[in-house]
Amino acid sequence: MKLFSESIKDGELIPARYAMGKIDPEAHAVPSENVSPHLAWSDLPEGTRSLVLTVCDVDAPSDKTDANREDKTILEDFPRTDFYHWVLVDLAPDASPLTEGEFSKGITPKGKPGPAGPRGTRQGLNNYTQWFEGDADMEGEYHGYDGPWPPFNDERVHRYRFTLHAVGLEKVPVGAKFTGPDVLKAIAGHELGRAVLTGTYTLNPDKV
């Protein structure tokens, strides 16, 4: 089973076009295009009835208190946690590749609607739902794809894992509102294979 992209190269820096934020020399970071990338796959396992896609930052700070502060630095060894940027379920195994911009073009304050997505898919809540809590302009339920915007004061270059799961279920048994961990729990025991593509991203100019 293979996963590949014309937008993102495995092990390389994700182009800013596919991120939610990009480096700015004066403001540290500003909004970016937030375009969902092209993704394609091959060699699915026999018996695959649907595909699940998760995109997870495995290097997100476990506490956002010091994020994006000029007087603080998030050290390399600071505790980390998973931050989901995209949770997509019920994609048909014979579907054509996901085209660039098909699932996201630009930033939607307060979040894109869901869970219904293109091609009969469903999209879960990403972790910007929690990140923007308390922000009057941005707080809301964020469904679908929203790309990287790591803290500009983080010493660590973040890794973003695009994982395609082949499952033996036509529909993933999750509720109307669901998250990455909800989906992984629901497909446990039904996953037939997976393929991973990893990109990196940082808003720390010293790490580019």
Secondary structure, 3 states (H helix, E strand, C coil): CEEECCCCCCCCECCHHHCCEEEECCCEEEECCCCCCCEEEECCCCCCCEEEEEEEEEEEECCCCCCCCCCCCECCCCCEEEEEEEEEEEECCCCCCECCCCCCCCCCCCCECCCECHHHCEECECCHHHHCCCCCCCCCCCECCCCCCCCCCECCCEEEEEEEEEECCCCCCCCCCCCHHHHHHHHCCCEEEEEEEEEEECCCCCCC
